[in-house]
Amino acid sequence: MSRRTKTLRILLADDHELVRRGIRGLLRARRGWRVIGEAANGREAVEKATKLKPDIAVVDVSMPELDGLQATHLIRRASPTTEVVVLTMHESDQMVRRVLDAGALGYVLKSDLAANLVKAVKNVSAGKLFLTPKVSDIVLKGFLKNANQIGTAEQTQPRPTPREFEIIRLLAEGKPNKVIAANLGITIRTVETHRAKIMQKLGLHSLAELVHYAIRQNLVALPNLPE
């Protein structure tokens, strides 16, 4: 990696020192990646993210004081440029929805940590969704099970405008309103207005539902599908 390549600054949040030590070892082995802080609970994770503004926060779901989902929401609000990879033991579409709604882009099972954490951080640092392969399979099966019913319902919905499709794509990729506004040359308030109208027009109630819609419309790809 050349000297001009930007160092990837990472914050770790897990209440177990041995787990943090293992994660630290995995990440420090990557050239150009630097662990700039560690937290043992959700509140400390938010405080350090607010102060340090890391590029990536690796956050465990089960932590004292604030759980990982609450911490993720607050981290994204305090530091919109910080992308979050969530660590969990849960393999379910429901948890995926909760993780996406909290604002995270990465979902890694602790059972697959060694095999997938580096991949997750690489993808998320590039603004891409990452789901552990086992979870991608669960999500895909859910899509296939409901595809016909959902597709029929969507055919009767008003179709988003080209600008709305672009905003849907950026939101589904996890981009904060500030970044979307800068990319499209509009104000943050305009992005918020578009987002509210899109959710109402499509009958969506959460970011996770919007991500699912974007995938069905081929605006973004479902990450890490088994080949």
Buried (B, 14 or more C-beta within 10 A) or exposed (E): EEEEEEEBBBBBBBBEEEBBEBBBEBBEEBEEBEBBBBBBBBBBBBBBBBEBBBBBBBBBBBBEBBBBBBBBBBBBEBBBEBBBBBBBEBBEBEBBBBBBBBBBBBBBBBEBBEEBBBBBBBBBBEEBBBBBBBBBBBBBEBBEEEEEEBEEEBEEEEEBEEEBBBBBBBBBBBBBBEBBBEEBEBEBEBBEEBBEBBBEBBEBEEBBBBBBBBBBBEBBEBBBEEE
